[in-house]
Amino acid sequence: LADPLADCGTQALVDAGLDVVPRYGGGDALKEALAEEQPHMLVVRSTKVTAKMMDTCPNLKLILRAGAGFDNIDIAHASNQGIFVCNCPGKNAAAVAELALGHMLALDRRIVENVVDARQGLWNKGAYSKAAGLTGSNAPTTTT
């Protein structure tokens, strides 16, 4: 593991019979870990995986991106080396949707500005009590 995972995720790997070796950190630390451990599989979240890193580990057969996208992995080099790369798109969709709604509310209610003023001892009730709100608006909504 190049990045921390939730305990249940790590346990699922162990339960599947895999030897899990957490070696967190990117750059030279990951390159060194790959050279020392010689894993067959590497699990990353946001740690960058470069061609030089892959070259230190001829045993590497799979890079699993625990998240969506592959922008942190040198896909072309992995393909040339016969290393499979996969990801887990959509697994964090609920968290992303919740964060988006939270930001929409924060923008509408000007929560950031309100907190900054409150920490400076200011309370501008007139400015911060005016909000369009989401009730009755055309704000995007989802149903499950």
N, C-alpha and C positions, 0 to 999 in steps of 0.2 A: 504494500500500500504506500503510495507516494503522498497521499493526502488522508487526513482523518475521515473515517466514515462513522455513521451512527453505530452504536454498539450492536444493534440487531443486524445490521448489514455485515459487520465483521463476523458475528456469530454464525450467520447464514453461510459464509464462506468456509468457516471451520466445520460446521455441520455437514457441508458437502464433501468433507475429506481433504480440504486444501490446507497446506501449511501457510499461514498468514504471517508475514514479516513486515511490521510497520516500520518504515524508514522515511519519515516525513522530511520534506525539504526539497527544493528544486535545484536547478543548476548543477554545480559540481557535486553537491551532496547526493543528488539522484544518480548522477553518472557513476560516482564511486559505489553507491549501493548496488546498482545494476551489475557493475564489474565484480563486486564481491559475492553477491547472492546468486547471480546467474538464474533469475527466475524464468519460468516459462510464461507467466502471465504478470502483467503490471496493471494495477488499478489506480487511476488518477481522477481527480475532479477538475482542478484548475491549474495544476502544475504543468508546465510546458515540457513536452517530450520531443527532443531534437534528434536529428540523424546521428550526431556524434554519440548521444546517449545510447541509442539503439545499437550502434556499432560495437559498444563495449560488452554487449550481451547476445552472443550468437544463439543462446537457448531460447530467447524471447520469441513466442509464437502468437501472443494475443495481448493487445492493449485495450483495456476496458475503460471507457470514459464514463464515469458515474455522473451523468448529466446529458444535456442536449448539445449537439454540435461537436466539431472536431478542431476548432480553430487553435487549440493548444498542442496539437499533435502533427508532426510532419508526415502526413498521409502518403505523399508520393514516395518518400523513402521507405516507409513501412511496407508499401505495396511492392517496391523493388526488392525488398528483403524477404518477402513472403510472410510478413507479420500481419495477421488479421487485426483490424481495428473495429470496435463496435461501441455504441453508445446506448443511452437509456432515455430517449426522447419522451417528453410528456410526463415523466415520473414526478416532476415538481410543479406540474401545471396548477394544482390547487394552491400551492404556496405562492406562486407568481400572481395568480388571480387575486388572492387575498391582499398581497402587497400592493397591487395596482389599485384596488379599492381603497386601501388605507391611504395611499398617496392622493387619490382623488378627494377623499374627505379632508385630508390635511391641507390640500391646496384651497379647497372651498372655504374651509374654516380658518385659513391662514394660521395654522397651529405653530409653524416654525417661527414666524414673526412674533406671535403672541408669547411664545416661550422666551425668545430673546428679550423682548420688552419686560416680561415678568422678572427675569433674572437681573434686570437693571433697575428693578423697583418701580416700573411703570405699569399702569393698567389703563389701557385705552378701550374701555368697554364699548364705546360708540363705534369704533372702527372694526372691532373684532366680533361684534354681535350681528353684523350684516353678512349673511351668507346666502347663496342661491339655494343650497341644499340639494339633495338628490331626489326627494319625494316629488313625484310628478314631473321630473325632468326626463329628457331623452338620453340620459346617461346609459351607456351599455350595461346590460345586466345578463346574467347567465342563470340557467336553472339546471339542476342535476337530476 
